[in-house]
């Protein structure tokens, strides 16, 4: 007995095979826009610089704390406690600044990999950084640094606001 395949137009043929998807086509595999790369790199750089600033500030706060412990309280009663409290507040503030820098760094890394939560985190961090930059614009001791912060955070905001469709396509896949 010989078995012959049914003719091609018979009911047994089934649907035609689907064509394989072309490489690089579709929103999930769309290449990362350059502006997203720039925003991620800017956040990484801001995070590193913020973290370094926080470490320098932590060193200064610890020196201040050491000096507060060696105050002669016979001439200024209660000064040791006051300066100790100020030193403690400075240390807490510097730890917050270091944490902010670490968050910027992590968000920048994850933005480069297309994470949607990192985009939102980056937007929030850029708004906070932009506000700090604007607050420092009126001071005499660093308007150039404040201008750099405003421009860098403004760029990150623009980049992350305008590329939401790319992040949405990456999270949908």
Helices and strands as residue ranges (DSSP letters): G 27-29, H 34-69, H 79-112, H 116-135, H 143-162, H 164-172
